Amino acid sequence: MKEIKFEDALHRLEEIVKELEEGDVSLDDALKLFEEGQGLLLFLRQKLNRAEVKIKELTKTDEGFLLKDAVETKETG
């Protein structure tokens, strides 16, 4: 699958789900849509996982994570 924007892939996946839920497609077309949807889902999960790793890298400090510290400070004080 060529590289597409996360938002575009998510929008296309939503379209596929809507088409499949409506049930107005042939079995062959439904299988093609399902296969495309599976590919998009894999792409989206990988993109989210990479973003999570990047965020953890960017927020990591010697004492832990900046986001964790900010949440704890806000909650406790």
VENVENFEN-V196506 format. One record per residue. N is the residue number from 1. RES is the residue in one small letter. OMEGA is omega in radians with two decimals (NA if undefined). Layout:
N/RES/OMEGA
N/RES/OMEGA
This chain:
1/m/3.12
2/k/-3.10
3/e/3.09
4/i/3.12
5/k/3.12
6/f/-3.09
7/e/3.12
8/d/3.12
9/a/3.13
10/l/3.12
11/h/3.13
12/r/3.10
13/l/3.09
14/e/3.09
15/e/-3.14
16/i/3.12
17/v/3.14
18/k/3.13
19/e/-3.12
20/l/3.13
21/e/3.13
22/e/3.04
23/g/-3.12
24/d/-3.14
25/v/3.11
26/s/3.12
27/l/3.13
28/d/3.12
29/d/3.11
30/a/3.10
31/l/3.11
32/k/3.11
33/l/3.13
34/f/3.13
35/e/3.10
36/e/3.12
37/g/3.11
38/q/3.10
39/g/3.11
40/l/3.14
41/l/3.10
42/l/3.11
43/f/-3.11
44/l/3.12
45/r/3.13
46/q/3.14
47/k/3.11
48/l/3.12
49/n/3.11
50/r/3.11
51/a/3.12
52/e/3.12
53/v/-3.13
54/k/3.13
55/i/3.11
56/k/3.11
57/e/-3.08
58/l/-3.07
59/t/-3.10
60/k/3.05
61/t/3.11
62/d/-3.09
63/e/-3.09
64/g/-3.12
65/f/-3.14
66/l/-3.10
67/l/3.12
68/k/3.13
69/d/-3.14
70/a/3.13
71/v/3.14
72/e/3.13
73/t/3.14
74/k/-3.10
75/e/-3.02
76/t/-3.07
77/g/NA
